[in-house]
Amino acid sequence: MKDYIEERVLSVANYIIDYKATVRQAARRFGISKSTVHKDCTDRLEQINPSLAREVRQILDVNKQERHIRGGLATREKYLHQKE
């Protein structure tokens, strides 16, 4: 694996851990696609640092469990602003 990819993978992983960030937030922050973030955090990080990969996996699992709630809140906000 190329050095710049390893650096990006570790940077993205540390960002997700530090800020409890979602895949979308990390993708926006680093200017890469959601698919790349997901691939970095699941496949590539496992090869580089398995213990860090487990930490990131826990955060991503929590985000996955909460996403339907976030979506509902976003929809609620959207319609509240349309009434004004």
C-alpha positions in Angstrom: 0.0 0.0 0.0 1.3 3.4 -0.9 2.5 5.8 1.9 0.0 8.5 1.2 -2.9 6.1 1.4 -1.7 4.8 4.8 -1.4 8.3 6.1 -4.9 9.1 4.9 -6.4 6.0 6.4 -4.8 6.8 9.8 -5.9 10.4 9.6 -9.5 9.5 8.8 -9.5 6.9 11.5 -8.2 9.3 14.1 -10.7 12.0 13.0 -13.6 9.5 13.4 -12.4 8.5 16.8 -11.7 12.0 18.1 -15.0 13.6 16.9 -17.3 10.5 16.8 -17.8 11.5 13.2 -20.0 9.8 10.6 -18.7 8.6 7.3 -20.2 11.6 5.6 -18.6 14.0 8.0 -15.2 12.4 7.5 -15.6 12.3 3.7 -16.5 16.0 3.7 -13.6 16.9 6.0 -11.0 15.1 3.9 -12.5 15.8 0.5 -12.9 12.1 -0.5 -16.0 10.0 -1.2 -18.0 8.1 1.3 -17.0 4.9 -0.4 -13.3 5.7 0.1 -13.8 6.5 3.8 -15.7 3.2 4.2 -13.1 1.2 2.4 -10.3 2.9 4.4 -12.0 2.2 7.7 -13.0 -1.4 7.1 -10.5 -3.0 4.8 -7.3 -1.0 4.7 -7.2 0.0 8.4 -7.6 -3.7 9.4 -4.3 -4.4 7.6 -2.5 -1.4 9.0 -3.7 -1.3 12.7 -6.3 -3.9 13.8 -6.8 -2.4 17.3 -7.5 1.1 15.8 -9.8 -0.6 13.3 -11.9 -2.1 16.1 -12.3 1.3 17.8 -13.5 2.9 14.5 -15.8 -0.1 13.9 -17.5 0.5 17.2 -18.1 4.2 16.4 -19.4 3.3 12.9 -21.7 0.7 14.4 -23.2 3.2 16.8 -23.7 5.7 14.0 -25.4 3.1 11.9 -27.8 2.3 14.8 -28.6 6.0 15.2 -29.0 7.0 11.6 -32.7 6.5 11.3 -33.1 8.9 14.3 -30.9 11.5 12.7 -32.8 11.2 9.4 -36.1 11.7 11.2 -34.8 14.8 13.0 -33.5 16.2 9.7 -36.8 15.7 8.0 -38.6 17.3 11.0 -36.3 20.4 10.8 -36.9 20.6 7.0 -40.7 20.8 7.4 -40.5 23.1 10.3 -38.5 25.6 8.3 -40.9 25.3 5.3 -43.9 26.5 7.4 -42.1 29.7 8.4 
